[in-house]
Amino acid sequence: MPVTNDQVARRRFLRALYADAYYPDAVVDRGRDILLRLCERIEAEQPSDLASLYALSAVATEEFNALQEAFEAADSEIETVAREEIAEDFAFVAAAYGFPGADVEELIAERDW
């Protein structure tokens, strides 16, 4: 189901990763899809508090954890630039859905990258 939030629909997720050839577009596409699935889940489940939002973001973070293998197979990795870009997009998603005060560290607390 496509997202209905206009801010999210206009957002180019992981922009810095697409701009850098170190990150293969095919793998970055999978990361973008993780973020879009998170948005779809937020729209479907409509979390009413931060704890519920953090539970949804934990699932997406675990998906990024698994995506590390694909980056490594393509001679890339989730390093500083990628970590910051991913975290920024998680914070954007939280704010776009009415949680501007969400702690980005909590949003991605399950990360191992």
ChimeraX attribute file (.defattr): number of C-alpha atoms within 10 A of each C-alpha:
attribute: neighborCount
match mode: 1-to-1
recipient: residues
	/A:1	9
	/A:2	10
	/A:3	17
	/A:4	11
	/A:5	14
	/A:6	9
	/A:7	13
	/A:8	17
	/A:9	13
	/A:10	8
	/A:11	12
	/A:12	11
	/A:13	24
	/A:14	20
	/A:15	14
	/A:16	15
	/A:17	21
	/A:18	17
	/A:19	11
	/A:20	11
	/A:21	10
	/A:22	13
	/A:23	19
	/A:24	18
	/A:25	15
	/A:26	13
	/A:27	20
	/A:28	20
	/A:29	15
	/A:30	15
	/A:31	21
	/A:32	19
	/A:33	14
	/A:34	19
	/A:35	24
	/A:36	20
	/A:37	16
	/A:38	22
	/A:39	27
	/A:40	17
	/A:41	18
	/A:42	20
	/A:43	16
	/A:44	11
	/A:45	12
	/A:46	13
	/A:47	18
	/A:48	11
	/A:49	11
	/A:50	16
	/A:51	13
	/A:52	14
	/A:53	22
	/A:54	23
	/A:55	14
	/A:56	18
	/A:57	26
	/A:58	19
	/A:59	16
	/A:60	26
	/A:61	26
	/A:62	16
	/A:63	17
	/A:64	23
	/A:65	15
	/A:66	13
	/A:67	18
	/A:68	19
	/A:69	15
	/A:70	17
	/A:71	18
	/A:72	11
	/A:73	10
	/A:74	14
	/A:75	11
	/A:76	16
	/A:77	20
	/A:78	21
	/A:79	11
	/A:80	10
	/A:81	13
	/A:82	17
	/A:83	14
	/A:84	14
	/A:85	18
	/A:86	24
	/A:87	18
	/A:88	15
	/A:89	19
	/A:90	25
	/A:91	20
	/A:92	19
	/A:93	25
	/A:94	23
	/A:95	14
	/A:96	15
	/A:97	17
	/A:98	12
	/A:99	17
	/A:100	12
	/A:101	10
	/A:102	20
	/A:103	15
	/A:104	17
	/A:105	13
	/A:106	16
	/A:107	24
	/A:108	23
	/A:109	14
	/A:110	18
	/A:111	17
	/A:112	12
	/A:113	14
